[in-house]
């Protein structure tokens, strides 16, 4: 299953392998964020959002007896400092956090309604 926002794209896949639970993968390429500090910021924000939503995802995965692999990818480049299209750091940080929270809620909602073994 795939869900996407303005900055991030999330893909979730499941398998019947044991142990049950969730795993997270994050991809932020140099093409999307030229500076290492920007790539690290995206990863830190995604990991924190996943850490807070993991108990609900773990519970759903255990109930369905599956392992869920979640992959988060940055899909839109952020410019270098001084680029007029680049958002300010606080604005971008809030936008990323809000977006990743919404995307993880969407994944959880879809996992709750889908028949995972179909």
Secondary structure, 3 states (H helix, E strand, C coil): CEEECCCEEEEEEEECCCCCEEEEEEECCCCCECCHHHHHHHHHHHHHHHHHHHHHHHHHHHHHCCEEEEEEEECCCECCCCCCCCCCHHHHHHHHHHHHHHHHHHHHHHHHHCCCCC
